[in-house]
């Protein structure tokens, strides 16, 4: 079974975490199941970029992004060649290392009070 390693992120996963991934489900789904509450303002339907992540290892094991995801990624903050929308990246058989970007373009998210 594939594992997902999440690199430390100050807000979503301060210590980092490695866990067994649920196959055939999105990275976003797997993160939420582990209580890593990455933003997903559109509910995972590829209509925003708030779940944008960098795939540091295992990128080629993921299905290729479709045209809709590529169009959305063009709007993501900090786009890199290893960028994916975690709601669209379906886990396969290989281990994946995920980095959550420092910022996302979530205009609906309220700042801490």
Beta strands, then each sheet from edge to edge (+ up, - down):
strand 1: 3-6
strand 2: 17-20
strand 3: 52-57
strand 4: 83-85
strand 5: 96-100
sheet 1: 2+ 1- 5- 3+ 4-
end
